[in-house]
Amino acid sequence: MNLKTKYMGLELNSPLLVSSNPLSEKLDNIKLMEDHGAGAVVMFSLFEEQIRQENALFDYVTETHAESFAEALSYFPPLEDYKMGSSRYLELIRQASEAVDIPIIGSLNGITQEGWISYAKEMEEAGASGVELNIYFIPSDPSLDGRGVEQRYLDILKAVKSAVSIPVALKLNPYFSSMAHMAQQLDQAGADALVLFNRFYEPDINIDRLELENSLDLSGSSEVRLPLLWLGVLFGKVDASLAATTGVHSARDMIKYLLAGADVTMTASSLLKHGIRHLRRMLVDLEFWMEARNITSLSEMRGILSRQRVEDPVAYERANYIKILGGYRA
């Protein structure tokens, strides 16, 4: 069975990638991911806030006074809140790139251009095969219009692309006013891959203590439908690779995404729930499904249920929405 695929120009032995999560903080875990079939590993994220606070510390030591340093640091979370400093992060990329044969992809999480360019370059120098930009930006300012939001993504992508020679992926959110147009703009701006979708971790409210709560809810298979829709729409419309990264818990989820047009699928929550060895189970089940249908390679199944290839594209459109609602019986 041929499970080889290509993702943002990288040749992979498997369409199942490990997305950014805390398990990649340990080299032994990364080795185990390779042993159990991961096609590549996206490292846990290096945060812009972390970079900026380290820079503030450096500026204080070399130039500034204690008073200005204390004020500068008050804008950021304590440095100890981050599990790993940027220098250790780069060293782990270096060690992992030397220890495994699969691609190691660095992950940058932030909202502005500052700090991204130099660290993307350092990730490349450390041995990363690619960089994933996770632009975690919630446009809460009412004066910022949609065009300004989109331009921020484009500017960051162009800045990083100009600084590195390795491929660059962009992890998107689904909230653009015209998702297909935005994807096309990013594709034309040089994105090597589009990752669908980033999950914003919204706050909850504790009604007993009357305060906001922040907690991490792992994804579930029920969340595949929104990425599935846009993968099916974008397949064949952009040159960038397409990755699905929400709700991948089983071979069934992988198969749906591949049929819609994904080049690769990414998982994290399933590994946090079931352990790294779950990767092998998912790949074995994928091979079993393919063999039962005499499918010998991923290229035979990829995109066959995309909007471009289905007999009735209405399944991706408003008319189908009306049909579904009209046919529902309580």
N, C-alpha and C positions, 0 to 999 in steps of 0.2 A: 504494500500500500504506500503510495507516494503522498506524504503530507507536506512536502516542501512548498514554500510560498515566498513571495518577495514583499518586503515592507520597507517603504521609503528608500528603495534602492538596495536594501540589505537582503542577502540570501539567507533564508531561515529554514531549519529542518522541521518546523512545526508552526501551525497557525495559532497556537496557544501561548500567549505572552503573560508574564507576571506584571501587573500594573503597579504603580507606585504605592508602597505600603511599608509598615515598620519591619516586616520580615526581612527586607533587604538590607537592614542595618548590620547584619552579621554575615561575614564571608562564608561560613559553613552553610548557611541557609541558601545563599546564591549557588553554591556548588550542588546542593541537594535539588534545587530547582532545575538545574541543567540535567542532573541524573534522572529526573522524572519527566523530562520531555519538554521543558519550557523552550520556546523558540528564541526568546530574548527576555531580558529583565530590565524593566524601567525602575531605576533606583527611587528610593523615598526622596521626597522633595527637599531641596535647599531653598529656604525662604528668604525673600528680599529683606524682611525685617531683621533676620539674622545677619545678613551681609552688612546692612547699614549699621547695626549696633556694633559689630566688630570694627567697622571703619571708624565709628565714633570713638571707640576705645583707642584705636591706633592714633587718631588725630590728637587725642588728649595726651597720650604718652609723648608724642613728638612735638606738639605745638601749643596746646591750649591750656587753660587754667582749670582747676578743679571745679569751680563754680559752673562754668559753661559746660563742662563734661557732664555734671550731674543733671543739668537741665536737659541736655541733649538726650541722655539715656531715659529720662522720664517719659519720652514719647514711645518707647518700645517695651515689650515684655522683657522680664529679666532674662539674661543670656542663658542662665541655667535651665530655663524652661525648654530650651532646644536640646534635643538628645545628643546632637553631634555637631561640633563646630565645622566651619567650612573647610578648614585645612584637613581635618580628619575625613570629611566627606570625599574630598579629592583623593586622599590617600586610599580610601576604600575602593573608589573607582579604579585606581591604578592596580591595586591588589586583585580585584575581581577580574579585570581585563586580562591579567596575566594568568589567572588561575583557571579560567573557563574558556571554552571555545565559542560560546554563544555571544551575541552582541550585548554589551552593557550600555544602556541608554540613560544619560543623566536627566534629572528633572529639576526645572527651575520654577518656583512658585512666587508670583509677585504681581504688581500692577503697573510698574513704570519701567522706563528704559534703563535708568541708572542702576548700575551694579550687574545687570543681566549680561551685558556685552562681555565684560572682562571675565566673568565667571563661566560663561558659555565657552569662551576660549580656553580657560583653564581646564574645564571638563574635557575638551578635545585633547589638550596636551597630556592630560592624565590617562588617556586611552579610551574615552567614551566613543562608541560607534555612532552615536547620535544624541540629540538633545530634544527633550519634550518640554515645551513651554506651557505651563499651567497658569493661565492668566486669571487668577481668582479675583475678579473685580465686580463688585455689586454697585451699579450706578445709582446711588441713593440721592445724589444732588439733583433737584428738579431743574436746575438751570442747564444741565448737561443733556444735549439732545442725542437722538439715536445715531446721527452721523458722527458725533464726537466720540461716542462709545466705540463704534466700528473703527474709526481712525486710530484709536489707541491700540487696538489689536494689530492693525496693519503696520503701524509705526514700530511696535516692538518686534514683530516678525522681521521686518526689513532690516532693523538694526542688528539683530542677532545673525541673520543670514549673511550680512556683510562682514561679520566678524569671524565666522567659522567656515570651514570647508566640509564638515560632516553634515549629514542631513538633519533637518529640523522639523519636528512635529508640533502641531498646535492642538492642545486639548480645549475643546469648545464647550460652551454652554448652549442650551437649546432656545434661548430667549431673544435672539435677534428678530427684528421685525420681518426680515426676509432671509430666512436661513439659507436657502439655495443661492441667493445672490451673494451673501456674505461668504459662503464657502467658495464660490467662484472667484471672488476678489482675493481671498487668501491664497487660492490655488495660483492665480496669476501673479501674486506677489512673491511666489517662490516656496510656499509651504510644501514640504516633501510628504507630509501625511496630515490628515485630519482625524482627530480622536473624538468619538461621539459616545458619551457626553460627560462633562464634568458634573459632579453632584455637589451643589452648594449645601452646606450644613447649616440649615436655618435654626434659629433659637426656638426654644419652647418656653412656656410660662408655667412656673410652679404657683398654683393658685392658693396653696397653703402658706407658703413663705413670702408670697407676693414679690417674686423675683424671676429674672430670666435664667433659664438653664440651657447649657450647651452639652449635648451628648452626641456620640457617634452612633448612628443607626446603619448597620451593614445593609448592603443592597440585597434585593431579592429578585428571583426570576420574573416576577410580575412587572418589573421595570424595563423589560426589553422592548416594549412596543414603540416607545417614542424614538429611540435610536434606530429601531428596525424600519420605521417609516422613512427617516431621512437617509439611511443607507440605501434603501430601495430607490429613493428619488435621485440621489447623487451619483449612483453607480452609472458609469459611462459618461457623466457630465463634467467630471474633473479629472485631471491627470494625477493629482496627489493620491497616495495610498489612503485607504479607508480602514479605520480601526474601530471596533466596538468594545466599549469598556464598562458597560453598565449591566448588572444582573447576570453575569456569566457564572453559573453555578454547576452546570452539567453539560454533557455533550449535546443535549437537546437545545440548550441556549446557543451553543456554538454553531450548530447546524443551521438554526434559523438565521443567524447573522450572516453566515457564509452564503446561504441561498439568496439573501437580500443584496449581497454585494460586498461584504467586508473582505479585506485582504487578510486581516488577522483579528482575533478576539483577545481581550485582556481580562484577567481575573485577579482579584485580591480578596474580596470578602469570603469567597469559597475556601480560600487557603487559611484565612483567619478562623474560619469555622471548623474546617475538616483537616487542616494540616497540609503541608507542602506535597505530600505523597498523593493528594487528591488529583494533582495534575495528570498523573499516569492513568488513573481511573477514567478521567474525562477523555483522554486521547484513545484509550482502548475502546471505549464506547463509541467514539466517533468512527474509528476504523471498522467496528462491527456494523454500524449503520451503513457505511459506504459499501462494505463487502456484500451486504444483503441486497443491495441495489446495483451491483456490478459497476460501481463507481471506483475507478482506480487512482484518480488524482483530484486534488482540490479544484483544479481548473475546469473540470467537468461539471462542477456543481455551483461554482461561484457566480452569483448574480442571476441565476436562471429564474428566480422569482422577483427580480428587480422590476421597477416600473417600466424600464426599457424593454424587458423581455416577456413579461406576462401577456397572455392573450388579451386580457381585459384590464387596461391600465386604470379603469374606474375604481379598482380596488384600493388605489392610493389617493383617491380624490373625494370631493364633497358628496358626490352622488352616492357613493357607498356608505357614507356616514348617514345619509337620509334613509337609505335602504335598511341599515342595521337598526336604527331607531324605530322605523316603521314596522319592522318585523319582530320587535321585542314583545313578549307577552309576560306580564307579571304573574 
